[in-house]
Amino acid sequence: MKNLQYNCGERRCVDETCLASIKENMLDEEVFLDIAETFQVLSEPTRVKIVHVLAEGGELCVHHIATILGMTSSAVSHQLRQLRNMRLVKTRKEAQHVYYSLNDGHIMQLFNQCLEHVQE
């Protein structure tokens, strides 16, 4: 492949070697789908609030999350199910209670970076 630069309209484009390298390093389609699904789950404001509550409070039961958000336990459970299905939250059972927490630190990092972005 030639290492030439060419014009696209009025802008000078990168050389073909650079384009080939970018194309070669593309992630698998499945990875892009997983990332898009994660953002899709987080596109619902109630779920983002739940992530924030768990980031601040650590491990909480449905009742406590519902109380903080002023929602019914049923509504919170429905949203937690979506977050759990995407592995954004995890559960721990203790007797008859189920406690929820963020699955790992990446979720909090993602939330914090989005927060920084919208507050700029």
PyMOL commands that set and color helices and strands:
alter all, ss='L'
color gray80, all
select helices_A, chain A and resi 16-24+29-41+45-57+62-69+73-85+105-119
alter helices_A, ss='H'
color red, helices_A
select strands_A, chain A and resi 7-8+11-12+60-61+89-94+97-102
alter strands_A, ss='S'
color yellow, strands_A
deselect
rebuild
show_as cartoon
